[in-house]
Amino acid sequence: MDKILVHICCGVDAVWALRKIKEEFENSEIKGFFYDPNIHPEEEYELRWIETKRVCDSLGIECIKGEYDVENWLERVKGYENEPERGERCTICHDIRLERSAKLAKELGFNKFTTVLMMSPKKDFQVLKNVGEEIAGRYGLEFLAIEFRKGGGIEKMNKLSKEQQLYHQNYCGCIYGLFKQREGLDIIPELVSFGKGRLPGSREELLFVKQIRAYAESRGIVCDEQTFEFINWRVVSSVLKVGKEHISHTVLPYSSSVKGVLRARVDRILDREDKRVVKLNKTNTEIWVLDTGLREIPLEEPRFLTNPVLIVGKEYADMFETGKKVEIQLKTEFDYNAKSQNLVIGSLSALEKIFFYSDTLSDGTGGYRFEEIIGAINQNERDIVRGEKAIIVLGAETFGKLGRRAYKKLLEEQAIGHSL
């Protein structure tokens, strides 16, 4: 019996390719191998691994997770950083991944290997075939050069990917390819974390949801992701000085940028229930002095007025008095094409729903831990499978409960009529 090791780069490329391999080699033992040290950053690697495993599990194929050997990859492609897509750097990258796959195939006693990289329309099939066959010869293996794209393969891949709600990455994974794709931008969002937590619409939030989904599906529970679009926001940089002293602060979500450096004076101070609002003699920028220590403030409602608001703790209350000099620098960004998602674990028509949410504040507080949601799944598993209960993990909670609003809208559209 033939034994085939399949190198896998992501769930999307694997979702049709693995089916085709099973069809063409139905009497063979097939095993997957996820090995892609070219993927940056590591969170992206983990996200693509989760989706790869979901695809393999759905087909009953065991998949081995390779090490994240990024240092070796960087050393091997050194000097080829500026090569274009499909250039020499890509060939070296194929060498690295296919040679590691061939080595593992030999160790496992397999006689054939292949790669789902040949599924991607962005990859050169002939280059992959040449690399694979050359490596196979050195290891005494046969390389299967399968033209997955023929016969409507791309369309089948896209259809299956959509049905399984797979994460569809917007870059190949290579940091140098990404530099070229995002050329001209001040910041490459894919390579930057804007906080220690899981911000709405972030890779971290999505990875959290995918990990929960993978666990639930491993228990045989049906899941459904409902993606919704929203206007995202993040702080790029901010400075607050009172007199000459730098002040620790946070920024209220959806604050707009301050043009240049704002130098102003305290005009008046208004007392509110839980804070003091410092008004300045220039612009509509405000400073909120809390009656507690410094903390981030999640939005209970979406914020439509985006005047800049900086937040400080009560320890700085005495520094703000009428006429005091204040200096502010604030740069924020709005993303008008952001996406988050609600995860339904079980049936949306279940009478009883248990709600969690997937995002946190930027410092990592204000959210749920993975173990808490997994514990709820385990505790209620029987009722979820029966359709009596469902667990809903909502997205973008801290930016005005956006996931809840999307969920309610879905219920209205489906005329279910349940509410939170």
C-alpha positions in Angstrom: 0.0 0.0 0.0 1.3 3.5 -0.9 1.9 5.9 2.0 1.6 9.5 1.0 2.8 12.5 3.2 1.1 15.7 2.1 2.8 19.0 2.9 0.1 21.6 3.8 0.5 25.3 3.9 -3.0 26.4 5.0 -6.5 25.1 5.3 -7.8 26.9 2.2 -5.3 25.3 -0.2 -5.9 21.9 1.5 -9.7 21.8 1.5 -10.0 20.6 -2.1 -6.5 19.2 -2.6 -6.8 16.6 0.1 -10.2 15.5 -1.3 -8.6 15.0 -4.7 -5.7 13.1 -3.2 -8.1 10.8 -1.4 -10.1 10.3 -4.6 -7.0 9.5 -6.8 -5.2 7.4 -4.2 -8.2 5.8 -2.4 -6.3 2.8 -1.2 -3.3 4.7 0.1 -2.5 5.9 3.7 -2.5 9.7 3.7 -1.0 11.9 6.4 -0.7 15.7 6.5 2.3 17.7 7.5 1.9 21.4 8.4 5.4 23.0 8.1 5.7 26.6 7.1 8.4 28.6 8.9 8.0 31.3 6.2 4.8 32.5 7.9 5.0 35.7 9.9 4.2 36.4 12.7 3.8 33.3 14.9 0.1 34.2 15.6 -0.5 33.9 11.9 1.3 30.5 11.9 -1.0 29.3 14.7 -4.1 30.6 12.9 -3.3 28.7 9.7 -2.4 25.6 11.7 -5.8 25.6 13.5 -7.6 25.9 10.1 -5.4 23.2 8.6 -6.2 20.8 11.4 -10.0 21.5 11.1 -9.8 20.5 7.4 -7.8 17.4 8.1 -10.1 16.4 11.0 -13.2 16.8 8.8 -11.6 14.3 6.3 -10.3 11.9 8.9 -6.7 12.6 8.0 -4.1 12.8 10.8 -1.9 15.9 10.5 1.5 16.6 12.1 2.3 20.1 13.2 5.9 21.1 12.3 8.1 23.3 14.3 8.1 27.0 13.8 11.6 27.1 12.5 11.7 30.8 11.5 15.4 31.4 12.3 16.5 28.8 9.8 14.1 30.2 7.2 15.5 33.7 7.7 19.0 32.5 7.3 18.3 30.5 4.2 16.6 33.4 2.3 19.2 35.9 3.4 20.2 38.0 0.4 17.0 37.4 -1.4 14.8 39.7 0.6 14.0 41.9 -2.5 13.1 39.1 -4.8 9.6 39.4 -6.4 6.8 36.8 -5.9 7.6 33.6 -7.7 11.3 34.7 -7.7 14.4 32.9 -6.3 13.3 33.5 -2.7 10.2 31.5 -3.4 12.2 28.6 -4.9 14.4 28.5 -1.8 11.3 28.6 0.4 9.9 25.6 -1.5 13.2 23.8 -1.1 13.1 24.3 2.7 9.5 23.1 3.1 9.7 20.2 0.7 13.0 18.9 1.9 11.7 18.8 5.5 8.6 17.0 4.2 10.7 14.5 2.3 12.9 13.9 5.4 9.8 13.2 7.5 8.3 11.0 4.9 11.4 8.9 4.9 11.5 8.7 8.7 7.8 7.6 8.8 8.4 4.9 6.2 6.3 6.6 3.5 7.1 6.2 -0.2 5.5 9.2 -1.7 5.0 12.9 -0.8 3.4 16.0 -2.3 2.3 19.5 -1.4 -0.9 21.5 -1.6 1.2 24.5 -2.6 0.3 23.3 -6.1 -3.3 24.3 -5.4 -2.4 28.0 -5.1 -2.8 30.1 -8.3 0.0 32.3 -6.9 2.6 29.5 -7.0 4.4 28.3 -10.1 3.4 24.6 -10.7 6.5 23.8 -12.8 8.9 25.2 -10.2 7.2 23.2 -7.5 7.3 20.1 -9.7 11.1 20.5 -10.4 11.9 21.1 -6.7 9.8 18.2 -5.5 11.2 15.7 -8.0 14.8 16.7 -7.3 14.4 16.3 -3.6 12.4 13.1 -4.0 15.3 11.6 -5.9 17.7 12.3 -3.1 15.5 10.6 -0.6 14.5 7.7 -2.7 10.8 8.8 -2.8 8.3 9.6 -5.4 7.0 13.2 -5.7 3.4 13.5 -6.8 3.0 16.5 -9.0 -0.8 16.9 -8.9 -2.4 19.7 -10.9 -5.1 20.5 -8.4 -6.2 23.6 -10.3 -7.4 21.6 -13.3 -11.0 20.8 -13.8 -12.4 23.7 -11.9 -10.2 23.1 -8.9 -10.0 26.7 -7.8 -13.8 27.1 -7.9 -14.2 23.9 -5.9 -11.6 25.1 -3.4 -13.4 28.4 -3.0 -16.8 26.8 -2.6 -15.6 24.4 0.1 -13.6 27.1 1.9 -16.7 29.2 2.1 -18.9 26.3 3.3 -16.4 25.4 6.1 -15.9 29.1 6.9 -12.2 28.9 6.7 -9.9 31.8 7.4 -8.7 33.2 4.1 -5.4 34.9 4.5 -4.6 38.0 2.5 -0.8 37.3 2.0 1.3 34.2 1.5 2.8 34.5 4.9 6.3 35.7 3.9 7.4 38.9 5.7 9.4 40.1 2.6 6.4 39.5 0.3 4.3 41.4 2.7 6.7 44.4 2.7 6.1 44.7 -1.0 2.4 44.3 -0.8 2.1 47.0 1.9 4.8 49.3 0.4 4.1 52.9 1.2 2.2 52.3 4.4 3.6 53.8 7.7 2.5 50.6 9.6 2.0 47.0 8.4 -1.0 45.9 10.5 -0.3 42.2 10.0 3.1 42.6 11.8 2.0 44.9 14.6 0.1 44.1 17.8 -1.7 47.2 19.1 -2.1 45.9 22.6 -1.5 42.9 24.9 -5.0 41.7 24.5 -7.4 40.5 21.8 -8.7 43.8 20.2 -11.8 43.7 18.1 -11.1 42.7 14.5 -7.6 41.6 15.4 -5.8 38.4 14.4 -5.7 37.6 18.1 -9.5 37.8 18.4 -10.0 35.6 15.4 -7.4 33.0 16.6 -9.3 32.8 19.9 -12.5 32.1 18.1 -11.0 29.5 15.8 -9.4 27.7 18.8 -12.8 27.5 20.5 -14.5 26.3 17.4 -11.8 23.7 16.8 -12.4 22.3 20.3 -16.2 22.3 20.0 -16.0 20.5 16.6 -13.6 18.0 18.0 -16.5 17.1 20.4 -18.8 16.6 17.5 -20.7 19.9 18.1 -21.8 21.9 15.1 -20.6 25.5 14.9 -21.3 28.5 12.8 -19.3 31.7 12.4 -21.3 34.8 11.5 -18.9 37.5 10.2 -19.9 41.1 10.4 -18.2 44.3 9.1 -17.5 47.4 11.2 -15.4 50.5 11.3 -12.3 49.5 13.4 -10.0 51.9 15.3 -6.6 51.8 17.0 -4.1 54.1 18.6 -0.8 54.4 16.7 0.9 56.8 19.2 -0.1 59.2 22.0 1.6 61.7 24.3 0.1 63.7 27.2 2.2 66.2 29.1 1.0 68.5 31.9 3.5 71.2 32.4 6.7 69.3 31.6 5.6 66.0 33.1 4.6 63.0 31.0 1.3 61.6 32.2 0.3 57.9 31.9 -3.0 57.7 30.1 -5.3 55.7 27.9 -7.4 56.9 24.9 -11.2 56.5 24.6 -12.0 54.3 21.6 -12.8 56.1 18.4 -11.0 59.2 19.3 -9.8 61.0 16.2 -6.2 62.1 15.7 -4.8 65.5 16.9 -3.2 67.4 14.1 0.4 68.0 14.9 1.2 69.0 18.5 -1.6 70.5 20.5 -0.4 73.1 23.0 -3.3 74.4 25.1 -4.4 75.5 28.6 -7.0 74.1 30.9 -10.1 76.3 30.3 -12.5 74.7 32.8 -13.2 71.5 34.7 -16.6 69.9 34.9 -17.6 67.4 37.6 -19.4 64.3 36.5 -20.6 61.2 38.4 -17.5 59.1 37.9 -14.9 61.6 36.6 -13.9 65.1 36.0 -13.9 66.4 32.5 -11.1 68.8 31.6 -11.9 71.2 28.8 -9.1 73.0 27.0 -9.1 76.5 25.5 -8.3 75.1 22.0 -10.2 72.4 19.9 -12.7 69.9 21.3 -10.1 67.6 22.8 -10.9 66.5 26.4 -9.1 64.9 29.3 -11.1 62.7 31.6 -9.8 62.4 35.2 -11.3 59.2 36.7 -12.3 58.8 40.3 -10.4 55.5 40.2 -6.9 54.4 39.1 -6.1 54.5 35.4 -8.1 52.0 33.3 -9.4 51.6 29.9 -13.0 52.3 29.3 -15.0 50.0 27.0 -17.8 51.5 25.0 -21.4 50.5 26.0 -22.7 52.1 22.8 -21.0 52.8 19.4 -19.4 56.2 19.5 -20.4 58.5 16.6 -18.8 61.7 17.9 -15.0 61.1 17.6 -13.5 64.1 19.4 -10.2 63.1 21.0 -10.5 62.0 24.7 -7.5 61.1 26.8 -8.1 59.3 30.1 -6.0 59.6 33.3 -6.2 58.1 36.8 -7.2 60.0 40.0 -3.6 60.2 41.1 -3.2 63.1 38.6 -6.3 65.0 39.6 -4.4 67.7 41.5 -2.3 68.5 38.4 -5.3 69.9 36.4 -6.3 73.4 37.3 -7.5 76.3 35.3 -4.7 77.9 33.2 -2.4 74.8 33.4 -0.4 74.2 30.2 -1.1 70.9 28.5 0.6 69.3 25.5 -1.0 66.5 23.5 0.0 64.3 20.6 -2.4 61.7 19.3 -2.4 59.6 16.2 -5.2 57.1 15.6 -6.3 55.1 12.6 -9.7 54.0 11.4 -10.2 50.9 9.3 -13.3 51.0 7.2 -13.1 47.3 6.1 -12.7 45.6 9.4 -14.4 42.3 10.3 -15.2 40.4 13.5 -17.4 37.4 14.0 -19.9 35.8 16.3 -19.5 32.1 17.0 -22.6 30.0 17.5 -21.8 26.7 19.2 -24.8 24.5 18.8 -28.1 25.5 17.3 -29.2 29.1 16.9 -32.8 28.0 17.5 -31.9 26.6 21.0 -34.2 28.1 23.7 -31.4 28.7 26.2 -28.3 30.6 25.2 -25.1 31.2 27.2 -23.2 34.3 26.1 -19.5 35.1 26.1 -17.4 37.5 24.0 -14.1 37.1 22.3 -12.3 40.4 22.5 -10.6 42.2 25.5 -9.3 45.6 26.2 -5.8 46.4 24.9 -4.1 45.5 28.2 -5.8 42.0 28.1 -8.4 42.6 30.8 -12.1 42.7 30.5 -12.6 39.5 28.6 -12.9 35.7 29.0 -10.2 33.1 29.1 -10.2 30.1 26.7 -10.6 27.8 29.7 -13.8 29.5 30.9 -15.5 29.0 27.5 -14.2 25.4 27.1 -15.5 24.7 30.7 -19.0 25.9 29.7 -18.9 23.7 26.6 -18.0 20.7 28.6 -20.5 21.4 31.3 -23.4 21.9 28.8 -22.3 19.5 26.1 -25.2 17.1 26.4 -27.8 19.9 26.2 -26.0 21.6 23.3 -25.9 18.4 21.3 -29.6 17.9 22.0 -30.3 21.4 20.7 -31.6 22.6 24.0 -28.8 25.0 24.7 -26.3 27.0 22.6 -23.2 29.0 23.5 -22.7 32.3 21.6 -19.3 33.9 21.6 -19.8 37.5 20.5 -17.2 39.7 18.8 -16.2 43.4 19.2 -17.9 43.7 22.6 -15.6 46.5 23.9 -16.3 48.8 20.9 -20.0 49.3 21.7 -21.3 45.7 21.9 -21.1 45.4 18.1 -21.3 41.6 18.1 -24.5 41.8 20.2 -26.0 44.2 17.7 -25.1 41.9 14.8 -26.6 39.0 16.6 -29.8 40.7 17.3 -30.1 41.8 13.7 -29.6 38.2 12.6 -32.4 37.1 14.9 -34.7 39.8 13.5 -33.8 38.7 10.0 -34.6 35.1 10.7 -37.7 36.0 12.7 -36.5 34.0 15.7 -37.4 36.8 18.1 -35.0 35.9 21.0 -33.1 38.7 22.6 -30.1 38.9 24.9 
